[in-house]
Amino acid sequence: MTWILSFALGAVVIATATLSGIFGMAGGIVLMGAFLTILPVGSAMMLHGTTQAVSNGYRAFLTREHIDWSISWRYISSALVALALLSSIAFVPEKALVFIAVGSVPFIAILLPQNLTLDITKRGVPFICGFAITLINLVAGVAGPLLDVFFVRSNLTRHQVVATKAITQTFSHLMKLVYFGLLVHEAATAAEEELSILPWWVYLLVIPCAMLGTTLGTKILNKITDTDFRRWSQWIVMALGSICLSRGLYLLTS
């Protein structure tokens, strides 16, 4: 691990944490793409989980007064069920199919009739969201486009969206660290020869970078309107869906 590469990792973490701090989305999938470009899958999963747990946790702390706990607790309870399910079988599917599934969700959601809209504030939807997001997050490393679909059409304010997504994603990424760090260690090692080849100080490096980017993004969030937030969120969701689909199809045919 050279200092140039370490600097690049830090810069990417700051940039993506800032993006997530503004919209509560997008940064995670961009960060995973960057990590996968320069790191083995196992190392990318662990470093991504560490970075995103810190970024989301700190963002949740900064916006804690806006967290909708009724949604959060229902999300977390079903997320634990998904963790237990995958842990029992140490399931790791093909990455290409997961990317295709995640990328398809935003487009499918647009075609749903209004009474079937995936609105996180509707009864029962947080349980569905928590289970589905955790499954995708554990097998693909990121689930941002899918999570965003549950929030983008809700009546929550921009601060409530960012804060509630932050606390749910903090738990999701902590679960990912547990899953890849403990429960499927042997499977990951067999596939990658080494789960984590990164020196310990790299994990420490990304923590202040994630906190700095989150702070910057939160300040920008306070300056935009709910209308702008929702309009840009919808465009970002569709763009990320397209990226996921393209990436999945490329991996499937390569």
Secondary structure, DSSP 8 states (H G I E B T S, - for coil): --HHHHHHHHHHHHHHHHHHHHHSSSHHHHHHHHHHHHS-HHHHHHHHHHHHHHHHHHHHHHTGGG--HHHHHHHHHHHHHHHHHHHHHT----HHHHHHHHHHHHHHHHHS-GGG---TTSTTHHHHHHHHHHHHHHHHS--HHHHHHHHHTSS--HHHHHHHHHHHHHHHHHHHHHIIIIITHHHHHHHHS-S--S-HHHHHHHHHHHHHHHHHHHHHHTTS-HHHHHHHHHHHHHHHHHHHHHHHHHHHH-
